[in-house]
């Protein structure tokens, strides 16, 4: 942390900010090791897209419900406790996968529910702590550095997991990887003990924050943008990994795909932090969204592993330049909203409700498409439609006020 402080000595970087980045780094490593391969683990057992869709839909729905429950908890107990609860549920998820093993495809609803609850509690606490620990001057740094940690985890995790899994003919490799992920979450819980306690006061007033949409146009615009963000994420989070596995038949190839994506995005996040200025945020978001959409034309016909690697490289360049200014703009809008200091939890919860609403619509559309039509025709068409989600973000935020306004929270 001292090296980072020296490199960014013009910013006021606190101990809690560094700890939060470390916890996020452990989380990203665990997810990079296992998350993609859980979908492949299930795919190898059933070979059906509908099972993956139900598993991911269950996770999204329970994540949405967990955000609301976690928000209520965060108004009554320390936010650090909520963070630990999320990590514990994610640990329970991997314990369940290890215990169920070869029958996992028969327990997709249970597994999806555990994962969704873990995500909801973890990300609610993490996002609220990010809002509290960072300031307007340090948010681009935090979002960019956290993105770099995600990318580093993504470089190490998938290729290491793919290598280990490919060394074994049975599911032993999968169980080793899931066990390592469980260890990362245990370490994250221990690190959370060092964070300064951050109790909350007041009642959980989600309805008041919903009404703020009418009083604060920028808040409404940001929420709409998050729905479109979820529209792309819902299906893409599992379909692309299946494409890679079906095209190559190799977990190591899937790890290679992850290495390419994360390796490129590591440098992209670093560049985004340095190059994206506040006055250029909207233009950068627009360019990133368009690039993400155009990249889809590489993978909708005549799919090959080479095309998938090129696709990975393109989105790895585009997404960080969209993500860094977009998240910073979101927190700035929340900071300018009514009673942001007292209702920061509710603002984060409502944002996540919109994201998960988009994901839910996305996966339900996928289920309808593969049920009513031929998968080979319907999936590419649906990817083009849902893939426009990130490019539509700009249409929502283009009128957001970006004039410097003192953050109401810090």
N, C-alpha and C positions, 0 to 999 in steps of 0.2 A: 504493500500500500504506500510506503514511503517513496518508492520510485515513481508511482503514479502521481503522488502529490507534487513531487518535484517537476515532473513533466507538465503537469497542469497547475502550476503554482499560482496562476492568475485566478483560479477558481477556489472557493472555500469548500474543500472536500472533508467531510466529517468521518469519524470512525464508524458510525452506523451506516453511512453510505457505502463504505468499503465492505462491511459485513453483509449488507444486503446484496451487494454484487457477488460476494463469495457464495452465499446461499443460492442465488440465482444461477451461478455457475455450476454448482453441484446438481441442481435441478436439471439444467440443460444437458449435462453429461448423462444423467440417468435416462432422460427422455430420449436423447440421441442413441443411447445404447439399445433401448428396448421398445420405444413406442412404435416405430415403424415395423419392427419385427413381431410385435403382438398381432398386428393385422395379418402378416404373412403366416404366422403360427396358426391363426384361425383359418386362413385361406387354404392352407395345406390340409386341414382336417375336413373341410366341407367343400371347397372349390366353388362356392356360390357367392355372388356379389350381394345377394339379399341378406345373407347372414352378417356380412361386414357392415352393411347399411343399418341393420337393426342394432348391432353392437354400438356403432358410432352414434346412432340416433338416441339410444338409451343414455349414452354418456353425455350428450349435449343437453337432453331434457333434465337429467339429474344435476348437471352443472348449473343450469339456469335456476333450478329450485335451491341448490346449495348456495348460490350467490345470495339469494334472499335470506336464507337461514343464517348464513355467515354474517351478512350485514346486520341482522338483528343481534347476533352474538357480539359483534364488534362494537355495538353501542352499549353493551352491558359489561363486557370483560375486556381485558388487555388484547390489543390487536396481535401481539406476539403469540398469544395463546391460540388465536384463530389460525395463524400461520402454521403452528405446530399441529393443529388438528388436521389441516389439509395434508401436511406431509405424512402424518400417521395413516390417513385413509389411503393415500397413494402407496404407502408401505403395505397396508392390508390387501390392496389390489394385487401386488406382486406375490404376496404370500398365497393368495387365492389361486393365482395362475400356477404357482409352483405345486400346490396341493392337488389341484384339479388335473393338471397335466394334459394327457391325451384326450380327455373328455371336455376340454375347454369350449369347443364349439357348441356343446349342449348347455352351457351356462353363460351364454353371451349377454343375457339381460343382467344377471348378477354382476358379471365383470364390468359391463358398461356402467352400471349404477355406482359401483365402488370407485371407478375411475372418475366419473362425473362429479361425485361428491368431493373427492380429493382435489380435483381441479378447481372446483368452485370455492372451497375454503382457502386453498393455497393462493389462488390468483386474486381473490378479494383482498386478503391480507397484504399480499405483495404489492398490489396496485395502490392500496391506501397508504402503505408505508412509503412507497415511492413518492406519492403525492406529498407526504408529510416531511420526508427526509430531504428531498431535493427542493431547490428553489428555481425560479425562472431562469437564472443564469447558469445553473448546473444541469438542467433537464436534458438538453441536447447531448451533453457529455454522458450523462447516466444512460440515456436510451441508446446512444451509439456504442458505449463501452459494454453495456449488457448485450447488445446485438453481437458484438465481437465475441463475448463469452459464449453465446449461443452457437456462433459459428465455429469456435474452437472445439466445443463439445461435439458439434456436428461433424467436424473433421476426424476427431479421434474415435467417437462412438460407433458410427455405422460401419466403418471399415474394420475396426477391431471386432465388433460383434459379428459382422459377416465372415471374417476369417475364422473366429472361434466356432461359429455354428457350422461352417463348411468342413471343419475338421472331424465332425462326428456324423455318423450315419443315422443315429436316432435323434431324439429330442434333447439329448444331454447338453448340447451347445446352447440351446435356448434356455435351459434351466440355469446354466452358469451365468448367462447374461442377465436374466431376470434377478438372480441372486446378487450380482454386482450392483444392479440398480437399486435394490432394496438397501444395500450398504450405503449408497450415496444419500438416500433419504434419511437414514439414521444419522449420518454425519451432519446433514442440514439441520436436523432437530437439535443436535448438540451445539452447533454454531448459533442457533437462535437464542440460546441461553445467554449469550453475550450482548444481545441487543438491549438497548435502553427500553424500559417498560413504557408503554404508550397507552394509558387508559383513556376511555372515552366517556363522555357524559351525554345525557339527553335521551330523547325517544327516537325510535326508528321511524322517520317520516318520509317514506318513499313517495307517497301521493303528492306531497308538497313539491318534491323535486320533479315529478312528472308535470305538475302545473307550471313549473318554470319554463317549460317548452313554449308556452303561450306568451310569457313575459319576456323571454330572452331568445330572440330569433337565432342567435349563434349556437345556443345549446340545442335547439331543434335541428339545426343543420348538421351539427356534429353527430347527434344520435342517428339521423337518417344515414349518414355516411357509414356508421358502424354496422347498420343493418346490411348494407351492400358489401361491407368487408366480410361479414359472416356468410353471405350468399356464396362467395367463392370458396371460403375455407371449408365449409361443411363437407363437400364431396371430395375436394382435391386432397384433403388430408389423408385419405386412404386409397383413392383410385390410382394415383400416380405410382405409388409404391407397388401396387398389384401389377400395373402395366410393366414396370421394370422386371418384376419377378417372372411374370408370364412370358415376356419377351426373351429372357435369358435363362430362366430356370435355375438361377443361382443367387443365394443370399450374399455371396461375395460381390456379385455385380451390383446388388442393391446397396451394399456398403460403399462401393466405388462411386455410385451415383451420389450418395450422401457426402462423400469426400469432396467430389467436384463442386457440389452445391455449396457446402459449408466453407470450403477453401476460398472460393471466389467471394462469397458473401462476407467473409472475415475482412478482406481488404476493402470491400464496398462499404461496410459499416464504418471502418476507420476513415475512409474518404468522406463519407457522408457527414461525420462529426466535424471534420475540418472545413469542408467546402460549403455546406448548406447554411446560408445566412437567413436570419429571420425574415428579411424582406423578400426572399426568393422561395419561401416554403411552398406557396401554392403552385408555382411553375414547376418545381421539382416533383411535387405530388402528381401533377398532371402528366409529366413525362414518364414517371415511374408506372403509373396506371396504364397508360397506352402501351408501353413496352411489355408489361405483363400480359395484356390481352393479345397483342400481336404474336407473342411467343407460342400461343396455343396452336397456331396453324402448322407448327412443326410436328405436333403429336396426334393430330386427329385423323391422319391417313398415312398408310404405309409405315407403320411404326417400326423403328429399329432402335437398338441400344445407342447407336451413335447419335441419332436424333434426340433421344432422351437426355444424353449428356450435354448436347448443345442447349437444349431447353433448360436444363439445370443451371448452366452457366449464365444464360440470359436473365432468368428470374433472380438469380443470385446477385446480379448487378442491379436490377431494377428495384427489387423489393426493399433493400435497405434505404435507398434514396426516397422511397415513398414512406417507409415506416418511421424513420427518425423525425422528420418534420411533422408528420401526421400525429404522432403520439404527443409530441411537445405542444402542438397547437391545441390538442384536446385538453391537456392539463391547464393550459393558459385560459381556455374558455371556461373551464370549471372554476378556475381561480377568480374569474370576473363575475361569476354567477352569484345570485342572492344567497347569503348565509353559507358561503362555501366552507368556511372554517368549521361551523357546527354540523354541516350536512355532507361533509366530504365522503363519508361512507355511502350515503344514499346516491350521490352522483356517480360513484364508481359502480354501484350495483345496477343502476338504471342503464348505464353504458353497456355493461355486460349482458343485460337482458336483451338489448337490441342486437348485439353481436350474436348471441345464441338463438335469437328469433330468426336471424338470417341463416344461420347454420341449420336450424330445424327445417325451414322452408326448402333449403338446398337439398337436404337428405331425403325429405318427403318427395320432392320432385324426382330425385334419382330413383326412389322405390317405385313411384308411379311409372316412370319411363321404362324401367327394365321389366316391369310387370305387364304393361300394356303393349310394348313394342319389342322388336328384336334388339338384344343388347348391342350387337355390332353396329347397328345404325343409330340407336337412340343415345348411347353414351357419348359418342363424339359430338353429336348435335347439342346435347345437354351441357357438355363441357364448354362449348362456345358461348352458350347463353349465360351460364353461371359464372364463367370466367371473366365476364365483363364487369363483375362486381367491383374490383379495385379501380377500374377506369372510371366508374360512376362516382367514386368518392369525390373526385374533383368537382363534379357538378353540384354536389351538396355543400362543399366548403368554400367555393370560390368567392362567396360574399361575406365570409367570416371576417370580422374586424381583427386586424393584426397590428393595430396601433399599440404602442407600449402603454400598458395599464398596470398599475401596481398590483401585485398578487395579493388577494385578500386573505390568503392563508398564512403566508410567511411574512 
